[in-house]
């Protein structure tokens, strides 16, 4: 069986993954708060943990993996959106959830096995809160129920902070009814215009953190294998989840492996509306502010080109390079399409690819290996099959009509479609003439110009093969005309 190694935030080191039960590998990932469209940063954990989901299913089998990702559909941001729009909370959350599912599907993400909504698990949250009060880990104060952080000695272990440091460095809600400034809300009262449910503490609604503890317990058990999310959730959300879950079920371990992806930037800067570089996944997919549409496969490729634990910088150049690379790989597979179709299963990725992804989801290395496969595939049907299988493993389908989506994308993003065959013919004619005249200056000029434009040139014995690289810049081809 393939050995998987994952960086465990909890232990701060890379560890061999050993599931609690190989017949039922369980993973929980924190999902979105559904009040608006998902921005590009929201999509990164979806793609990251989609790759892990694919890896786990490849190793343990589809029937032996349970992947849960929640929707937070009760939140003050949702309430505010409903108040300002005049629409109902249910209408807003239903619409936003569908937007999210559609956008993530466009990025090639497989739907999790279960996608619970917080509002579906209110009774379970109330029961967990009652247990925490009974065991002395929570207390009621002025209609609120709060978790007493000092009752859990390991609080802060995940993020590596002491309670004293956290009070000094974090923005905490100051309230007179708190025993400790770091105590966090498990339940809060609702007014008439806010969603509310009956509870032993009056009509109210849950705090943010309790929902994930209640839902993961109900769907995955008191102990499960992997808990994931963006590193912005490490504190306070994941820290609070651990505290309340371990206190509610002291004989269990909650999640054995904690994984966090780094944040996203745009053109080297933090994405923000004030900088004018804030956009949603839908904006990219449909085109925005005069910019052309970017296919979901291109977005996914850019994401996977950077290791998940490193900050990812979304740039126009990377999008162009991803578009060109995928188009080039499609062209290569097309050389052997009938033969590939006979051998392709979509379930047999090359070992060199699974080895890369099994080493803490090193998708950047996997893509580098795929560039090598693509070069070999120009003269080898076996390599073409391997490339197609590798694409499938990482969430791309070679049978998708890329010539439609990527052809149009290339035309919009890079300019007119690049006729590589024309340049191959020019270089071939120049080489034949150079052999006759012993003057290779034109060959050198053409080759240097193509390389400068980001086109790989292979001068083979019987022919010349050109390939677009991620550094492709079509404007530099003007010098060759």
C-alpha positions in Angstrom: 0.0 0.0 0.0 1.2 3.5 -0.8 2.7 5.3 2.2 1.2 8.7 2.8 3.1 11.4 4.7 1.3 14.5 6.0 2.5 17.6 7.9 0.6 17.5 11.1 0.1 21.0 12.5 -0.6 19.5 15.9 2.9 18.0 16.2 4.6 20.4 13.8 6.3 17.7 11.8 5.7 15.4 8.8 4.3 12.1 9.9 3.3 8.8 8.2 -0.4 8.7 8.0 -2.0 5.8 9.9 -5.8 5.9 9.9 -7.7 4.8 13.0 -9.6 2.3 10.7 -8.4 1.6 7.2 -11.9 0.5 6.3 -13.3 3.9 7.3 -10.8 6.8 6.8 -12.5 10.0 8.0 -11.8 13.7 7.2 -13.5 16.9 8.2 -12.8 20.2 6.5 -14.3 23.6 7.6 -16.5 25.0 4.9 -17.8 28.5 4.0 -20.2 30.8 5.8 -22.8 31.2 3.1 -23.8 34.8 2.7 -22.0 35.8 -0.5 -20.0 34.3 -3.4 -16.8 32.5 -2.6 -13.7 34.6 -3.2 -10.5 33.1 -4.7 -9.0 32.5 -1.3 -12.0 30.5 -0.2 -11.4 28.1 -3.0 -7.8 27.2 -2.1 -8.7 24.8 0.8 -11.4 23.2 -1.4 -8.8 22.3 -4.1 -6.2 21.3 -1.5 -8.4 18.9 0.3 -10.0 17.7 -2.9 -6.5 16.4 -3.8 -6.2 14.7 -0.4 -9.6 13.2 -0.8 -8.6 11.8 -4.2 -5.4 10.4 -2.8 -7.1 8.7 0.1 -9.7 7.2 -2.2 -6.9 6.0 -4.5 -5.1 4.3 -1.6 -8.0 3.0 0.5 -10.8 2.8 -2.0 -13.9 4.9 -2.6 -16.0 3.0 -0.2 -13.6 3.4 2.6 -13.3 7.2 2.8 -15.8 9.6 4.4 -15.2 13.3 3.6 -17.3 15.9 5.4 -17.3 19.6 4.7 -19.9 21.8 6.4 -21.8 24.9 5.6 -22.2 27.6 8.2 -25.7 28.8 7.5 -26.4 30.6 10.8 -24.2 33.7 11.4 -24.5 37.4 12.0 -23.1 38.2 8.5 -26.0 36.2 7.1 -28.5 38.1 9.3 -27.1 41.4 8.2 -27.3 40.4 4.5 -30.9 39.4 5.0 -31.7 42.7 6.8 -30.1 44.9 4.1 -31.6 43.0 1.1 -35.0 42.3 2.5 -34.7 38.6 1.5 -35.2 35.7 3.9 -32.2 34.0 5.5 -33.2 30.7 3.9 -33.4 32.1 0.5 -29.9 33.7 0.8 -28.3 30.6 2.2 -29.9 28.2 -0.3 -28.8 30.5 -3.2 -25.3 31.0 -1.8 -24.7 27.2 -1.2 -25.7 26.5 -4.8 -23.3 29.2 -6.0 -20.5 27.6 -4.0 -21.2 24.1 -5.3 -21.3 25.3 -8.9 -18.1 27.3 -8.6 -16.2 24.5 -6.9 -17.4 21.9 -9.4 -16.0 24.2 -12.1 -12.7 23.9 -10.4 -12.9 20.1 -10.7 -13.6 19.5 -7.0 -15.4 16.3 -6.1 -18.4 16.8 -3.8 -17.7 15.6 -0.3 -19.6 12.6 1.0 -21.6 14.8 3.4 -22.1 18.5 3.4 -24.1 19.3 6.6 -25.7 22.6 7.4 -25.3 24.0 10.9 -29.0 24.6 11.2 -29.6 20.9 10.7 -27.7 20.1 13.9 -29.0 22.5 16.5 -30.3 19.8 18.9 -26.9 18.1 18.8 -25.2 21.4 19.6 -27.5 22.0 22.5 -26.8 18.5 23.9 -23.1 19.1 23.7 -23.3 22.4 25.4 -25.4 20.9 28.2 -22.7 18.3 28.7 -20.0 20.9 28.9 -21.9 22.8 31.6 -22.5 19.6 33.6 -18.8 18.8 33.5 -17.8 22.3 34.6 -16.2 23.3 31.3 -18.9 25.9 30.4 -21.2 28.3 32.3 -24.3 30.4 31.7 -24.2 34.1 32.1 -26.8 36.7 31.1 -28.5 34.4 28.5 -25.1 33.4 27.1 -23.3 30.1 27.5 -19.5 30.4 27.4 -16.7 27.9 27.4 -14.2 28.3 30.2 -10.8 28.1 28.5 -8.9 27.8 31.8 -10.8 24.5 32.4 -8.9 22.9 29.5 -5.2 22.7 30.3 -4.1 22.0 26.7 -5.8 25.2 25.3 -3.4 26.9 22.9 -1.4 23.7 22.0 -2.4 23.7 18.3 -1.4 27.3 17.6 1.5 27.2 20.1 0.2 30.1 22.2 -0.4 30.6 25.9 -3.7 32.1 27.2 -1.8 35.1 28.4 -0.2 35.7 25.0 -3.5 35.2 23.3 -5.2 37.8 25.4 -2.5 40.3 24.7 -2.3 39.6 20.9 -5.9 38.8 19.9 -9.0 40.8 19.4 -11.4 39.3 21.9 -14.9 40.3 22.6 -15.0 42.2 25.9 -18.0 41.4 27.9 -18.7 41.9 31.7 -20.3 38.4 31.9 -17.0 36.6 30.9 -14.9 35.1 33.7 -11.9 35.2 31.4 -11.5 37.5 28.3 -10.6 34.4 26.2 -13.8 32.5 27.1 -15.8 32.0 23.9 -19.5 31.8 23.2 -21.2 28.5 22.8 -24.8 29.9 22.8 -26.2 33.4 22.6 -29.7 34.9 22.9 -31.6 36.0 19.8 -33.9 38.9 19.5 -37.2 38.8 17.5 -35.6 39.6 14.2 -32.8 37.1 14.5 -33.0 33.3 13.9 -33.4 31.4 17.2 -34.2 28.0 18.6 -35.5 27.0 22.0 -32.9 25.9 24.5 -32.5 25.5 28.3 -31.1 29.1 28.2 -33.9 30.7 26.3 -34.4 31.3 22.6 -31.0 31.7 20.9 -28.5 30.5 18.4 -25.2 28.7 18.5 -21.8 30.4 18.5 -19.6 29.7 15.5 -17.2 27.1 17.0 -19.7 24.6 18.5 -21.2 23.7 15.1 -18.1 21.9 13.8 -17.6 19.9 17.0 -21.2 18.8 17.0 -21.3 17.9 13.3 -18.0 16.1 13.2 -19.0 14.1 16.3 -22.4 13.1 14.8 -21.0 12.2 11.3 -17.4 11.0 12.1 -17.4 10.0 15.7 -15.5 11.3 18.8 -12.2 10.4 17.2 -11.4 10.7 13.5 -8.4 11.0 11.2 -7.9 14.4 9.6 -9.2 17.9 10.2 -8.4 20.5 7.7 -8.8 24.2 6.7 -7.0 27.4 6.0 -4.4 28.5 8.5 -6.5 31.5 9.3 -8.8 29.1 11.2 -6.1 27.7 13.4 -6.8 30.3 16.0 -9.4 30.7 17.4 -11.7 28.4 15.5 -9.7 25.2 15.5 -8.3 25.8 18.9 -11.8 26.2 20.3 -13.0 23.1 18.5 -10.3 21.1 20.1 -11.1 22.4 23.6 -14.8 21.9 23.5 -14.6 18.5 21.7 -11.9 17.0 24.0 -13.8 18.3 27.1 -17.1 16.9 25.8 -15.5 13.5 25.0 -12.5 13.2 27.3 -11.8 9.6 26.4 -11.4 10.4 22.7 -8.8 12.2 20.7 -10.9 14.3 18.3 -8.7 14.7 15.2 -5.4 12.9 14.9 -3.9 14.9 12.0 -4.4 18.7 11.6 -3.7 20.2 8.2 -3.7 23.9 7.2 -3.1 25.5 3.9 -1.4 28.9 3.6 -3.1 32.0 2.4 -3.5 33.5 -1.1 -2.2 36.7 -2.6 -2.9 38.5 -5.8 0.1 39.8 -7.8 2.2 39.7 -4.6 -0.3 41.6 -2.4 -2.9 40.5 0.1 -6.3 40.3 -1.6 -8.5 43.1 -0.5 -11.3 45.4 -1.9 -9.3 48.5 -0.9 -6.5 47.4 -3.2 -8.8 46.6 -6.1 -7.5 43.1 -6.3 -10.5 41.3 -4.7 -12.5 39.0 -6.9 -14.7 35.9 -6.6 -14.3 32.5 -8.2 -17.4 33.4 -10.3 -15.7 36.6 -11.4 -12.8 34.7 -12.8 -15.0 32.0 -14.4 -17.3 34.5 -16.1 -14.8 37.3 -16.7 -14.8 40.6 -14.8 -13.9 44.3 -15.1 -13.0 43.9 -18.7 -10.9 40.8 -18.1 -11.5 37.6 -20.0 -13.0 34.5 -18.5 -10.5 32.0 -16.9 -11.5 28.3 -17.2 -11.8 26.4 -13.9 -9.1 24.0 -15.0 -6.7 26.9 -15.3 -7.5 28.1 -11.8 -7.0 24.6 -10.4 -3.7 24.2 -12.2 -2.4 27.5 -10.8 -3.4 26.4 -7.3 -1.7 23.1 -7.6 1.5 24.6 -8.9 2.3 25.9 -5.4 2.7 23.6 -2.4 -0.3 24.0 -0.1 1.8 25.0 2.9 3.3 27.9 1.0 1.6 31.2 0.3 0.1 31.2 -3.2 0.4 34.2 -5.4 -2.3 34.4 -8.1 -0.9 36.3 -11.1 -2.0 36.9 -14.7 1.3 35.4 -15.9 0.6 32.2 -14.0 -2.9 31.9 -15.4 -1.5 32.4 -19.0 1.2 29.8 -18.3 -1.3 27.3 -16.9 -3.6 27.8 -19.9 -0.8 27.3 -22.3 0.5 24.2 -20.5 -2.8 22.5 -20.4 -3.4 23.3 -24.1 0.0 21.9 -24.9 -0.6 18.7 -23.0 -4.0 18.2 -24.7 -2.2 18.6 -28.1 0.3 15.9 -27.1 -2.4 13.4 -26.0 -4.2 14.1 -29.2 -1.2 12.7 -31.1 -2.2 9.3 -29.7 -5.8 9.8 -28.9 -7.2 6.5 -30.2 -4.4 4.5 -28.6 -4.7 6.4 -25.3 -8.5 5.8 -25.3 -7.9 2.1 -25.4 -5.5 2.0 -22.5 -6.9 4.9 -20.3 -8.8 3.9 -17.1 -8.7 7.2 -15.1 -7.7 5.1 -12.1 -4.1 4.2 -12.7 -1.8 7.2 -12.1 1.9 6.7 -12.6 3.8 5.9 -9.4 6.0 9.0 -9.8 2.9 11.1 -9.5 1.3 9.3 -6.6 4.7 9.3 -4.8 4.8 13.1 -5.1 1.3 13.7 -3.9 1.7 11.1 -1.1 4.6 13.2 0.2 2.5 15.9 2.0 0.5 16.7 -1.1 3.5 17.9 -3.2 1.4 18.8 -6.2 4.1 21.2 -7.4 6.5 18.2 -7.8 3.7 16.2 -9.4 3.3 18.9 -12.1 7.0 19.0 -12.7 6.9 15.2 -13.3 4.0 15.7 -15.7 6.1 18.2 -17.7 8.7 15.4 -18.1 5.9 12.9 -19.1 4.6 15.4 -21.7 8.0 15.6 -23.3 8.2 11.8 -23.5 4.7 11.6 -24.7 5.6 13.3 -28.0 7.3 10.0 -29.1 5.7 7.5 -26.7 2.1 6.3 -26.4 2.9 4.8 -23.0 4.0 8.2 -21.8 0.8 9.8 -23.3 -1.3 7.3 -21.4 0.6 8.0 -18.2 0.1 11.7 -18.7 -3.7 11.2 -19.2 -3.8 9.1 -16.0 -1.8 11.7 -14.1 -4.2 14.4 -15.2 -7.2 12.4 -14.0 -5.6 11.8 -10.6 -5.1 15.5 -10.1 -8.6 16.4 -11.2 -8.3 17.1 -14.9 -10.0 15.0 -17.6 -8.1 14.5 -20.9 -11.5 13.5 -22.5 -12.9 16.9 -21.8 -13.0 18.9 -25.0 -10.2 21.2 -24.1 -9.9 22.5 -27.6 -13.2 24.3 -27.0 -12.6 25.7 -23.5 -8.9 26.2 -23.8 -8.9 27.3 -27.4 -11.3 30.1 -26.5 -9.5 30.9 -23.3 -6.1 31.1 -25.2 -7.7 33.4 -27.7 -9.0 35.7 -25.0 -6.1 35.6 -22.6 -3.1 35.2 -24.8 -4.3 36.7 -28.1 -4.8 34.8 -31.3 -4.3 31.0 -31.1 -0.6 30.1 -31.6 0.0 28.1 -34.7 3.0 26.0 -33.6 3.0 24.0 -36.8 3.8 27.2 -38.7 6.8 27.8 -36.7 7.9 24.2 -36.9 7.7 24.5 -40.7 9.6 27.7 -40.7 12.4 26.2 -38.6 12.4 23.0 -40.6 12.8 24.9 -43.9 15.5 27.1 -42.4 17.4 24.0 -41.2 17.2 22.3 -44.7 18.5 25.5 -46.3 21.3 25.8 -43.7 22.5 22.3 -44.4 22.8 23.2 -48.1 24.5 26.6 -47.5 26.3 25.8 -44.2 24.8 29.1 -42.9 22.9 28.4 -39.7 22.3 32.1 -38.8 18.6 31.9 -39.7 18.1 28.7 -37.7 19.8 30.3 -34.7 17.6 33.4 -35.0 14.4 31.5 -35.2 15.4 29.1 -32.4 16.5 31.9 -30.1 13.3 33.9 -30.8 11.1 30.9 -30.0 13.0 30.1 -26.8 12.8 33.8 -25.7 9.0 33.6 -26.3 8.8 30.7 -23.9 8.6 27.9 -26.5 10.7 24.8 -26.0 12.5 23.7 -29.1 13.5 20.1 -29.7 15.7 19.6 -32.8 15.2 15.9 -33.4 16.9 14.0 -36.2 13.9 13.6 -38.4 11.7 16.5 -37.3 11.4 19.5 -35.0 9.0 19.6 -32.1 7.8 22.8 -30.4 6.1 23.0 -27.0 4.6 25.9 -25.1 6.0 26.3 -21.6 4.6 28.2 -18.5 6.8 31.2 -19.4 5.1 31.6 -22.8 4.9 35.3 -23.9 3.2 35.5 -27.4 4.1 39.2 -27.8 7.8 38.1 -28.3 6.8 36.1 -31.3 6.4 39.4 -33.2 10.1 39.6 -33.6 10.1 36.4 -35.8 7.6 37.7 -38.4 
